[in-house]
Amino acid sequence: MECIVHFTVGHRAAPKRLRGLIFVKAGEKPDAEQLLRMFEGMGYKVVPDAHDPLLFRPTGNTATYTYIRVNELDVGEERYTEDTNLKMLLNELLPKQRTGL
């Protein structure tokens, strides 16, 4: 099963939001070792932060970034978020129902 990893790389100029892909068994999420391999494959040499399992620090003084923070692990589970703009638009376009006779 695919897991899309949404993460932020803290560059000195400005943070950059990126995504990576890890294959995991159904119903599982990637572990720290899988995340490290994914980051290494993307050219980021990092180690996990001792206090935060979703934060990674560069392993060298030549890195152009100060941290990598995992924001979301998307394993395809459906999640609902209400789209308030769509709801307002539909309320304006749909005919109003009359109550009472």
N, CA, C and O atoms as CSV, one atom per row, in Angstrom:
chain,resi,resn,atom,element,x,y,z
A,1,MET,N,N,0.837,-1.167,0.000
A,1,MET,CA,C,0.000,0.000,0.000
A,1,MET,C,C,0.885,1.234,0.000
A,1,MET,O,O,1.960,1.241,0.599
A,2,GLU,N,N,0.428,2.268,-0.671
A,2,GLU,CA,C,1.188,3.509,-0.753
A,2,GLU,C,C,0.893,4.420,0.430
A,2,GLU,O,O,-0.235,4.492,0.917
A,3,CYS,N,N,1.922,5.107,0.877
A,3,CYS,CA,C,1.773,6.134,1.912
A,3,CYS,C,C,2.444,7.393,1.378
A,3,CYS,O,O,3.648,7.407,1.124
A,4,ILE,N,N,1.652,8.447,1.213
A,4,ILE,CA,C,2.197,9.726,0.776
A,4,ILE,C,C,2.584,10.507,2.025
A,4,ILE,O,O,1.758,10.745,2.906
A,5,VAL,N,N,3.837,10.896,2.086
A,5,VAL,CA,C,4.372,11.624,3.231
A,5,VAL,C,C,4.430,13.107,2.865
A,5,VAL,O,O,5.171,13.495,1.962
A,6,HIS,N,N,3.661,13.926,3.555
A,6,HIS,CA,C,3.685,15.374,3.363
A,6,HIS,C,C,4.628,15.943,4.412
A,6,HIS,O,O,4.462,15.692,5.605
A,7,PHE,N,N,5.624,16.714,3.963
A,7,PHE,CA,C,6.593,17.245,4.917
A,7,PHE,C,C,7.054,18.636,4.510
A,7,PHE,O,O,6.896,19.059,3.364
A,8,THR,N,N,7.627,19.334,5.482
A,8,THR,CA,C,8.146,20.679,5.269
A,8,THR,C,C,9.646,20.664,5.505
A,8,THR,O,O,10.127,20.134,6.506
A,9,VAL,N,N,10.382,21.257,4.563
A,9,VAL,CA,C,11.832,21.399,4.705
A,9,VAL,C,C,12.094,22.852,5.074
A,9,VAL,O,O,11.732,23.763,4.329
A,10,GLY,N,N,12.719,23.064,6.216
A,10,GLY,CA,C,12.991,24.414,6.710
A,10,GLY,C,C,14.262,24.976,6.118
A,10,GLY,O,O,15.336,24.845,6.706
A,11,HIS,N,N,14.151,25.603,4.952
A,11,HIS,CA,C,15.297,26.288,4.336
A,11,HIS,C,C,15.482,27.649,4.990
A,11,HIS,O,O,14.546,28.205,5.564
A,12,ARG,N,N,16.671,28.169,4.900
A,12,ARG,CA,C,16.944,29.465,5.528
A,12,ARG,C,C,16.106,30.582,4.912
A,12,ARG,O,O,15.666,31.484,5.624
A,13,ALA,N,N,15.882,30.535,3.605
A,13,ALA,CA,C,15.104,31.584,2.935
A,13,ALA,C,C,13.617,31.476,3.279
A,13,ALA,O,O,12.991,32.461,3.671
A,14,ALA,N,N,13.059,30.273,3.130
A,14,ALA,CA,C,11.632,30.060,3.405
A,14,ALA,C,C,11.364,28.558,3.457
A,14,ALA,O,O,12.035,27.794,2.764
A,15,PRO,N,N,10.398,28.120,4.263
A,15,PRO,CA,C,10.067,26.692,4.307
A,15,PRO,C,C,9.483,26.236,2.974
A,15,PRO,O,O,8.840,27.009,2.264
A,16,LYS,N,N,9.717,24.981,2.653
A,16,LYS,CA,C,9.244,24.415,1.397
A,16,LYS,C,C,8.466,23.148,1.705
A,16,LYS,O,O,8.979,22.251,2.374
A,17,ARG,N,N,7.223,23.066,1.218
A,17,ARG,CA,C,6.381,21.891,1.440
A,17,ARG,C,C,6.582,20.905,0.295
A,17,ARG,O,O,6.464,21.263,-0.877
A,18,LEU,N,N,6.887,19.659,0.652
A,18,LEU,CA,C,7.144,18.613,-0.331
A,18,LEU,C,C,6.379,17.342,0.030
A,18,LEU,O,O,5.765,17.246,1.092
A,19,ARG,N,N,6.433,16.363,-0.886
A,19,ARG,CA,C,5.813,15.061,-0.649
A,19,ARG,C,C,6.777,13.965,-1.061
A,19,ARG,O,O,7.610,14.142,-1.950
A,20,GLY,N,N,6.644,12.831,-0.395
A,20,GLY,CA,C,7.407,11.647,-0.739
A,20,GLY,C,C,6.487,10.441,-0.707
A,20,GLY,O,O,5.355,10.530,-0.231
A,21,LEU,N,N,6.967,9.317,-1.209
A,21,LEU,CA,C,6.159,8.110,-1.292
A,21,LEU,C,C,6.894,6.949,-0.643
A,21,LEU,O,O,8.076,6.723,-0.901
A,22,ILE,N,N,6.175,6.212,0.206
A,22,ILE,CA,C,6.708,5.014,0.862
A,22,ILE,C,C,5.669,3.914,0.700
A,22,ILE,O,O,4.469,4.165,0.814
A,23,PHE,N,N,6.126,2.699,0.436
A,23,PHE,CA,C,5.224,1.559,0.366
A,23,PHE,C,C,5.221,0.844,1.710
A,23,PHE,O,O,6.273,0.486,2.240
A,24,VAL,N,N,4.013,0.640,2.259
A,24,VAL,CA,C,3.852,-0.008,3.559
A,24,VAL,C,C,2.814,-1.127,3.435
A,24,VAL,O,O,2.078,-1.197,2.451
A,25,LYS,N,N,2.767,-1.989,4.434
A,25,LYS,CA,C,1.737,-3.030,4.478
A,25,LYS,C,C,0.391,-2.384,4.788
A,25,LYS,O,O,0.324,-1.342,5.440
A,26,ALA,N,N,-0.667,-3.010,4.320
A,26,ALA,CA,C,-2.020,-2.478,4.531
A,26,ALA,C,C,-2.283,-2.256,6.015
A,26,ALA,O,O,-2.000,-3.122,6.842
A,27,GLY,N,N,-2.825,-1.094,6.341
A,27,GLY,CA,C,-3.165,-0.766,7.723
A,27,GLY,C,C,-2.009,-0.264,8.562
A,27,GLY,O,O,-2.198,0.046,9.739
A,28,GLU,N,N,-0.815,-0.174,7.991
A,28,GLU,CA,C,0.350,0.290,8.749
A,28,GLU,C,C,0.790,1.663,8.277
A,28,GLU,O,O,0.448,2.106,7.181
A,29,LYS,N,N,1.558,2.325,9.130
A,29,LYS,CA,C,2.180,3.593,8.779
A,29,LYS,C,C,3.688,3.390,8.775
A,29,LYS,O,O,4.184,2.485,9.445
A,30,PRO,N,N,4.423,4.207,8.041
A,30,PRO,CA,C,5.879,4.013,7.977
A,30,PRO,C,C,6.551,4.289,9.319
A,30,PRO,O,O,6.087,5.113,10.107
A,31,ASP,N,N,7.644,3.586,9.558
A,31,ASP,CA,C,8.412,3.818,10.777
A,31,ASP,C,C,9.550,4.800,10.474
A,31,ASP,O,O,9.724,5.227,9.333
A,32,ALA,N,N,10.306,5.144,11.490
A,32,ALA,CA,C,11.373,6.141,11.359
A,32,ALA,C,C,12.425,5.696,10.346
A,32,ALA,O,O,12.943,6.522,9.594
A,33,GLU,N,N,12.743,4.412,10.316
A,33,GLU,CA,C,13.752,3.905,9.377
A,33,GLU,C,C,13.301,4.084,7.933
A,33,GLU,O,O,14.107,4.450,7.077
A,34,GLN,N,N,12.033,3.834,7.652
A,34,GLN,CA,C,11.509,4.026,6.299
A,34,GLN,C,C,11.533,5.504,5.917
A,34,GLN,O,O,11.853,5.849,4.779
A,35,LEU,N,N,11.198,6.366,6.857
A,35,LEU,CA,C,11.250,7.798,6.585
A,35,LEU,C,C,12.681,8.247,6.302
A,35,LEU,O,O,12.917,9.036,5.387
A,36,LEU,N,N,13.635,7.747,7.084
A,36,LEU,CA,C,15.039,8.093,6.861
A,36,LEU,C,C,15.503,7.668,5.474
A,36,LEU,O,O,16.195,8.422,4.790
A,37,ARG,N,N,15.121,6.451,5.056
A,37,ARG,CA,C,15.502,5.975,3.714
A,37,ARG,C,C,14.870,6.829,2.623
A,37,ARG,O,O,15.516,7.124,1.617
A,38,MET,N,N,13.611,7.231,2.810
A,38,MET,CA,C,12.942,8.074,1.829
A,38,MET,C,C,13.665,9.418,1.715
A,38,MET,O,O,13.945,9.884,0.611
A,39,PHE,N,N,13.968,10.043,2.868
A,39,PHE,CA,C,14.665,11.326,2.848
A,39,PHE,C,C,16.040,11.194,2.196
A,39,PHE,O,O,16.452,12.063,1.428
A,40,GLU,N,N,16.741,10.117,2.500
A,40,GLU,CA,C,18.063,9.905,1.914
A,40,GLU,C,C,17.962,9.744,0.399
A,40,GLU,O,O,18.805,10.248,-0.343
A,41,GLY,N,N,16.928,9.041,-0.055
A,41,GLY,CA,C,16.713,8.884,-1.489
A,41,GLY,C,C,16.418,10.198,-2.186
A,41,GLY,O,O,16.624,10.329,-3.393
A,42,MET,N,N,15.938,11.166,-1.430
A,42,MET,CA,C,15.643,12.498,-1.978
A,42,MET,C,C,16.824,13.447,-1.799
A,42,MET,O,O,16.740,14.617,-2.172
A,43,GLY,N,N,17.922,12.953,-1.232
A,43,GLY,CA,C,19.114,13.781,-1.065
A,43,GLY,C,C,19.235,14.474,0.274
A,43,GLY,O,O,20.117,15.314,0.448
A,44,TYR,N,N,18.374,14.146,1.226
A,44,TYR,CA,C,18.428,14.746,2.552
A,44,TYR,C,C,19.069,13.766,3.525
A,44,TYR,O,O,18.536,12.683,3.768
A,45,LYS,N,N,20.202,14.145,4.074
A,45,LYS,CA,C,20.889,13.345,5.092
A,45,LYS,C,C,20.445,13.855,6.454
A,45,LYS,O,O,20.865,14.927,6.890
A,46,VAL,N,N,19.589,13.079,7.128
A,46,VAL,CA,C,18.998,13.537,8.389
A,46,VAL,C,C,19.048,12.444,9.454
A,46,VAL,O,O,19.271,11.269,9.167
A,47,VAL,N,N,18.831,12.878,10.687
A,47,VAL,CA,C,18.661,11.973,11.818
A,47,VAL,C,C,17.399,12.401,12.551
A,47,VAL,O,O,17.057,13.584,12.540
A,48,PRO,N,N,16.690,11.456,13.196
A,48,PRO,CA,C,15.484,11.844,13.940
A,48,PRO,C,C,15.826,12.674,15.163
A,48,PRO,O,O,16.866,12.474,15.790
A,49,ASP,N,N,14.952,13.601,15.497
A,49,ASP,CA,C,15.106,14.415,16.694
A,49,ASP,C,C,14.795,13.547,17.908
A,49,ASP,O,O,13.873,12.732,17.862
A,50,ALA,N,N,15.540,13.705,18.981
A,50,ALA,CA,C,15.368,12.875,20.169
A,50,ALA,C,C,14.043,13.131,20.884
A,50,ALA,O,O,13.536,12.245,21.571
A,51,HIS,N,N,13.479,14.318,20.736
A,51,HIS,CA,C,12.278,14.681,21.476
A,51,HIS,C,C,11.001,14.639,20.662
A,51,HIS,O,O,9.907,14.625,21.226
A,52,ASP,N,N,11.124,14.619,19.327
A,52,ASP,CA,C,9.948,14.686,18.463
A,52,ASP,C,C,10.114,13.677,17.329
A,52,ASP,O,O,11.004,13.846,16.495
A,53,PRO,N,N,9.286,12.633,17.271
A,53,PRO,CA,C,9.469,11.585,16.256
A,53,PRO,C,C,9.138,12.044,14.834
A,53,PRO,O,O,9.469,11.339,13.881
A,54,LEU,N,N,8.502,13.191,14.664
A,54,LEU,CA,C,8.167,13.680,13.330
A,54,LEU,C,C,9.091,14.803,12.857
A,54,LEU,O,O,8.844,15.429,11.827
A,55,LEU,N,N,10.159,15.049,13.622
A,55,LEU,CA,C,11.119,16.095,13.288
A,55,LEU,C,C,12.470,15.448,13.005
A,55,LEU,O,O,12.900,14.548,13.727
A,56,PHE,N,N,13.133,15.911,11.953
A,56,PHE,CA,C,14.434,15.375,11.554
A,56,PHE,C,C,15.400,16.535,11.375
A,56,PHE,O,O,15.029,17.601,10.883
A,57,ARG,N,N,16.644,16.312,11.780
A,57,ARG,CA,C,17.689,17.340,11.712
A,57,ARG,C,C,18.776,16.905,10.727
A,57,ARG,O,O,19.050,15.711,10.607
A,58,PRO,N,N,19.402,17.858,10.017
A,58,PRO,CA,C,20.467,17.503,9.072
A,58,PRO,C,C,21.710,17.001,9.793
A,58,PRO,O,O,21.992,17.379,10.930
A,59,THR,N,N,22.447,16.135,9.094
A,59,THR,CA,C,23.661,15.553,9.677
A,59,THR,C,C,24.906,16.161,9.069
A,59,THR,O,O,25.715,15.407,8.528
A,60,GLY,N,N,25.108,17.372,9.109
A,60,GLY,CA,C,26.314,17.978,8.544
A,60,GLY,C,C,26.178,19.483,8.539
A,60,GLY,O,O,25.078,20.031,8.613
A,61,ASN,N,N,27.304,20.127,8.452
A,61,ASN,CA,C,27.300,21.588,8.470
A,61,ASN,C,C,27.037,22.194,7.106
A,61,ASN,O,O,26.798,23.397,7.008
A,62,THR,N,N,27.073,21.389,6.045
A,62,THR,CA,C,26.911,21.921,4.697
A,62,THR,C,C,25.456,21.933,4.235
A,62,THR,O,O,25.175,22.378,3.122
A,63,ALA,N,N,24.535,21.463,5.053
A,63,ALA,CA,C,23.123,21.411,4.658
A,63,ALA,C,C,22.562,22.824,4.497
A,63,ALA,O,O,22.907,23.733,5.252
A,64,THR,N,N,21.697,22.988,3.505
A,64,THR,CA,C,21.070,24.288,3.250
A,64,THR,C,C,19.708,24.399,3.933
A,64,THR,O,O,18.969,25.353,3.689
A,65,TYR,N,N,19.374,23.445,4.775
A,65,TYR,CA,C,18.100,23.434,5.489
A,65,TYR,C,C,18.387,23.173,6.965
A,65,TYR,O,O,19.438,22.636,7.314
A,66,THR,N,N,17.446,23.558,7.830
A,66,THR,CA,C,17.672,23.420,9.265
A,66,THR,C,C,16.858,22.290,9.891
A,66,THR,O,O,17.204,21.802,10.967
A,67,TYR,N,N,15.778,21.871,9.225
A,67,TYR,CA,C,14.959,20.785,9.757
A,67,TYR,C,C,14.070,20.223,8.657
A,67,TYR,O,O,13.895,20.835,7.603
A,68,ILE,N,N,13.513,19.047,8.923
A,68,ILE,CA,C,12.431,18.481,8.125
A,68,ILE,C,C,11.360,18.050,9.109
A,68,ILE,O,O,11.639,17.314,10.055
A,69,ARG,N,N,10.132,18.508,8.888
A,69,ARG,CA,C,9.004,18.172,9.756
A,69,ARG,C,C,7.970,17.407,8.941
A,69,ARG,O,O,7.500,17.903,7.917
A,70,VAL,N,N,7.607,16.196,9.386
A,70,VAL,CA,C,6.553,15.421,8.745
A,70,VAL,C,C,5.218,15.997,9.201
A,70,VAL,O,O,4.941,16.062,10.399
A,71,ASN,N,N,4.388,16.415,8.240
A,71,ASN,CA,C,3.107,17.043,8.551
A,71,ASN,C,C,1.950,16.061,8.507
A,71,ASN,O,O,1.020,16.149,9.308
A,72,GLU,N,N,2.010,15.120,7.563
A,72,GLU,CA,C,0.888,14.199,7.396
A,72,GLU,C,C,1.364,12.918,6.744
A,72,GLU,O,O,2.224,12.937,5.863
A,73,LEU,N,N,0.794,11.798,7.187
A,73,LEU,CA,C,1.015,10.498,6.560
A,73,LEU,C,C,-0.315,10.075,5.960
A,73,LEU,O,O,-1.250,9.736,6.686
A,74,ASP,N,N,-0.398,10.095,4.643
A,74,ASP,CA,C,-1.641,9.792,3.938
A,74,ASP,C,C,-1.576,8.360,3.423
A,74,ASP,O,O,-0.890,8.071,2.442
A,75,VAL,N,N,-2.309,7.457,4.105
A,75,VAL,CA,C,-2.334,6.046,3.694
A,75,VAL,C,C,-3.643,5.695,3.005
A,75,VAL,O,O,-4.016,4.525,2.924
A,76,GLY,N,N,-4.337,6.710,2.509
A,76,GLY,CA,C,-5.540,6.476,1.735
A,76,GLY,C,C,-6.805,6.350,2.544
A,76,GLY,O,O,-7.858,6.041,1.986
A,77,GLU,N,N,-6.740,6.578,3.835
A,77,GLU,CA,C,-7.945,6.530,4.648
A,77,GLU,C,C,-8.790,7.750,4.310
A,77,GLU,O,O,-8.287,8.872,4.247
A,78,GLU,N,N,-10.055,7.519,4.099
A,78,GLU,CA,C,-10.939,8.610,3.731
A,78,GLU,C,C,-11.150,9.523,4.926
A,78,GLU,O,O,-11.391,9.060,6.041
A,79,ARG,N,N,-11.057,10.809,4.688
A,79,ARG,CA,C,-11.313,11.765,5.754
A,79,ARG,C,C,-12.199,12.866,5.189
A,79,ARG,O,O,-12.123,13.210,4.009
A,80,TYR,N,N,-13.010,13.386,6.030
A,80,TYR,CA,C,-13.994,14.378,5.607
A,80,TYR,C,C,-13.630,15.734,6.165
A,80,TYR,O,O,-13.345,15.879,7.354
A,81,THR,N,N,-13.642,16.723,5.295
A,81,THR,CA,C,-13.537,18.102,5.732
A,81,THR,C,C,-14.604,18.890,4.992
A,81,THR,O,O,-14.730,18.799,3.771
A,82,GLU,N,N,-15.351,19.644,5.731
A,82,GLU,CA,C,-16.445,20.401,5.137
A,82,GLU,C,C,-15.903,21.558,4.314
A,82,GLU,O,O,-15.045,22.314,4.769
A,83,ASP,N,N,-16.414,21.683,3.103
A,83,ASP,CA,C,-16.042,22.775,2.222
A,83,ASP,C,C,-17.070,23.886,2.404
A,83,ASP,O,O,-18.145,23.845,1.805
A,84,THR,N,N,-16.744,24.868,3.225
A,84,THR,CA,C,-17.714,25.917,3.553
A,84,THR,C,C,-18.044,26.783,2.349
A,84,THR,O,O,-19.173,27.259,2.228
A,85,ASN,N,N,-17.087,26.997,1.457
A,85,ASN,CA,C,-17.364,27.795,0.260
A,85,ASN,C,C,-18.370,27.090,-0.644
A,85,ASN,O,O,-19.284,27.723,-1.173
A,86,LEU,N,N,-18.203,25.788,-0.820
A,86,LEU,CA,C,-19.142,25.020,-1.639
A,86,LEU,C,C,-20.524,25.013,-1.007
A,86,LEU,O,O,-21.529,25.121,-1.710
A,87,LYS,N,N,-20.581,24.889,0.296
A,87,LYS,CA,C,-21.860,24.880,0.996
A,87,LYS,C,C,-22.590,26.218,0.822
A,87,LYS,O,O,-23.797,26.234,0.580
A,88,MET,N,N,-21.876,27.327,0.943
A,88,MET,CA,C,-22.487,28.642,0.754
A,88,MET,C,C,-22.979,28.809,-0.680
A,88,MET,O,O,-24.064,29.345,-0.904
A,89,LEU,N,N,-22.191,28.356,-1.650
A,89,LEU,CA,C,-22.578,28.460,-3.052
A,89,LEU,C,C,-23.836,27.652,-3.337
A,89,LEU,O,O,-24.746,28.132,-4.014
A,90,LEU,N,N,-23.891,26.433,-2.826
A,90,LEU,CA,C,-25.068,25.597,-3.030
A,90,LEU,C,C,-26.299,26.193,-2.373
A,90,LEU,O,O,-27.394,26.117,-2.931
A,91,ASN,N,N,-26.142,26.779,-1.210
A,91,ASN,CA,C,-27.276,27.427,-0.534
A,91,ASN,C,C,-27.824,28.587,-1.354
A,91,ASN,O,O,-29.026,28.852,-1.323
A,92,GLU,N,N,-26.964,29.274,-2.081
A,92,GLU,CA,C,-27.410,30.394,-2.914
A,92,GLU,C,C,-28.069,29.920,-4.206
A,92,GLU,O,O,-29.017,30.546,-4.681
A,93,LEU,N,N,-27.578,28.822,-4.778
A,93,LEU,CA,C,-28.074,28.364,-6.079
A,93,LEU,C,C,-29.312,27.486,-5.993
A,93,LEU,O,O,-30.167,27.535,-6.878
A,94,LEU,N,N,-29.419,26.694,-4.954
A,94,LEU,CA,C,-30.571,25.800,-4.832
A,94,LEU,C,C,-31.804,26.573,-4.408
A,94,LEU,O,O,-31.716,27.492,-3.594
A,95,PRO,N,N,-32.973,26.199,-4.964
A,95,PRO,CA,C,-34.197,26.908,-4.568
A,95,PRO,C,C,-34.478,26.686,-3.081
A,95,PRO,O,O,-34.227,25.613,-2.532
A,96,LYS,N,N,-34.999,27.723,-2.459
A,96,LYS,CA,C,-35.327,27.646,-1.033
A,96,LYS,C,C,-36.565,26.801,-0.847
A,96,LYS,O,O,-37.524,26.925,-1.609
A,97,GLN,N,N,-36.556,25.944,0.154
A,97,GLN,CA,C,-37.718,25.112,0.460
A,97,GLN,C,C,-38.647,25.907,1.345
A,97,GLN,O,O,-38.226,26.547,2.309
A,98,ARG,N,N,-39.895,25.854,1.008
A,98,ARG,CA,C,-40.893,26.589,1.798
A,98,ARG,C,C,-41.437,25.667,2.886
A,98,ARG,O,O,-41.804,24.519,2.633
A,99,THR,N,N,-41.475,26.190,4.071
A,99,THR,CA,C,-42.022,25.427,5.177
A,99,THR,C,C,-43.385,25.998,5.525
A,99,THR,O,O,-43.595,27.209,5.453
A,100,GLY,N,N,-44.278,25.156,5.891
A,100,GLY,CA,C,-45.622,25.596,6.249
A,100,GLY,C,C,-46.562,25.543,5.040
A,100,GLY,O,O,-46.120,25.654,3.897
A,101,LEU,N,N,-47.796,25.382,5.291
A,101,LEU,CA,C,-48.785,25.309,4.211
A,101,LEU,C,C,-49.726,26.455,4.219
A,101,LEU,O,O,-50.613,26.532,3.370
